[in-house]
Amino acid sequence: QVQLVESGGQLVPPGGSLRLSCVVSENIFRTNTMAWYRQVPGKERDLVAQITTGSIRKYVNAVAGRFTISRDAATNSVFLQMNSLKTEDTGVYYCNSVPVMISESRPYWGHGTQVTVSS
């Protein structure tokens, strides 16, 4: 069974911090690189941070130095610590594997969690 459950998004002022969480199906979590993706209205869903099973991390330039991705094998969870938030960080955040999970021949996504950075 495929499971991706994101949480932690909310409205925060610029300069604030948030920690996003995602619970993942064990079979997916244990064997895959995991990532956080962001989607804003009218644009594609873009990968912003990823972490391998060996905890090697990569970030897009726009979030490097401000966001930290981590994973916890005990709870099959992926986290995104977001600091020094900017208005352009606003969007719906999704976690998924790299490449994304396929279920019944289509990409599978959870509901995501809304992050809004605004004063």
C-alpha positions as CSV (number, residue, x, y, z in Angstrom):
1,Q,0.0,0.0,0.0
2,V,1.3,3.4,-1.0
3,Q,1.3,6.1,1.7
4,L,2.5,9.7,1.7
5,V,1.1,11.9,4.4
6,E,2.5,15.4,4.6
7,S,1.9,17.8,7.5
8,G,3.3,21.0,9.1
9,G,2.5,23.7,6.7
10,Q,1.0,27.0,7.8
11,L,1.0,30.7,7.4
12,V,4.3,32.3,8.7
13,P,5.9,35.7,8.3
14,P,9.0,36.3,6.3
15,G,12.1,35.3,8.2
16,G,10.1,32.6,10.1
17,S,10.7,28.9,10.3
18,L,8.6,25.7,9.7
19,R,9.2,22.0,10.0
20,L,7.4,19.8,7.5
21,S,6.9,16.1,8.1
22,C,5.9,13.2,5.9
23,V,5.1,9.7,6.8
24,V,6.0,7.2,4.0
25,S,5.1,3.6,3.3
26,E,7.9,1.5,4.8
27,N,8.6,-0.4,1.6
28,I,9.1,2.9,-0.3
29,F,11.0,4.7,2.4
30,R,13.6,2.0,3.0
31,T,14.8,1.6,-0.6
32,N,14.4,5.1,-2.2
33,T,15.9,8.5,-2.3
34,M,13.2,10.8,-0.9
35,A,12.5,14.4,-1.7
36,W,10.4,17.4,-1.1
37,Y,8.7,19.0,-4.1
38,R,7.0,22.4,-4.3
39,Q,4.1,23.5,-6.5
40,V,2.8,27.0,-7.0
41,P,-0.3,27.9,-9.0
42,G,0.3,27.8,-12.7
43,K,3.7,26.1,-12.5
44,E,5.2,22.6,-12.5
45,R,5.9,20.8,-9.3
46,D,9.6,21.2,-8.7
47,L,12.0,19.2,-6.6
48,V,13.6,21.4,-3.9
49,A,15.5,19.0,-1.7
50,Q,16.4,15.3,-1.7
51,I,18.1,12.8,0.5
52,T,19.4,9.3,-0.3
53,T,19.1,6.2,1.8
54,G,22.7,7.0,2.9
55,S,21.6,10.6,3.9
56,I,23.4,12.4,1.1
57,R,21.5,15.6,0.6
58,K,21.0,17.9,-2.4
59,Y,19.2,21.2,-2.6
60,V,18.2,23.6,-5.3
61,N,20.1,26.9,-5.1
62,A,17.1,28.9,-4.0
63,V,16.8,27.0,-0.7
64,A,20.4,25.9,-0.1
65,G,21.6,27.1,3.3
66,R,18.1,27.7,4.6
67,F,16.4,24.4,4.3
68,T,17.5,21.0,5.7
69,I,16.1,17.7,4.7
70,S,16.3,14.7,6.9
71,R,14.9,11.2,7.3
72,D,14.1,8.9,10.2
73,A,14.1,5.2,9.7
74,A,12.4,4.5,13.0
75,T,9.3,6.2,11.9
76,N,9.6,6.0,8.1
77,S,9.5,9.8,8.0
78,V,11.0,12.6,6.0
79,F,11.4,16.1,7.3
80,L,12.1,19.5,5.9
81,Q,13.3,22.2,8.3
82,M,12.7,25.6,6.6
83,N,14.4,28.6,8.1
84,S,14.7,32.2,7.0
85,L,11.5,31.8,4.9
86,K,10.9,34.1,2.0
87,T,7.6,35.0,0.2
88,E,8.8,33.0,-2.8
89,D,8.9,29.8,-0.7
90,T,5.1,29.9,-0.7
91,G,3.5,26.8,-2.2
92,V,2.1,23.4,-1.6
93,Y,4.8,21.0,-0.5
94,Y,4.8,17.3,-1.3
95,C,7.1,14.5,-0.4
96,N,7.8,11.7,-2.8
97,S,10.5,9.4,-3.9
98,V,13.0,10.1,-6.7
99,P,11.8,9.2,-9.2
100,V,8.2,9.7,-8.0
101,M,6.1,6.7,-7.0
102,I,3.8,5.1,-9.6
103,S,0.6,3.5,-8.6
104,E,-1.9,1.9,-11.0
105,S,0.3,3.2,-13.9
106,R,0.2,6.9,-12.8
107,P,2.3,9.1,-10.6
108,Y,1.1,8.9,-7.0
109,W,1.0,12.1,-4.8
110,G,-0.2,12.7,-1.4
111,H,-2.4,15.7,-0.5
112,G,0.6,18.0,0.2
113,T,0.8,20.7,2.9
114,Q,0.3,24.4,2.2
115,V,3.1,26.8,3.2
116,T,2.3,30.5,3.0
117,V,5.0,33.1,3.7
118,S,3.4,36.5,4.1
119,S,3.3,39.4,6.5
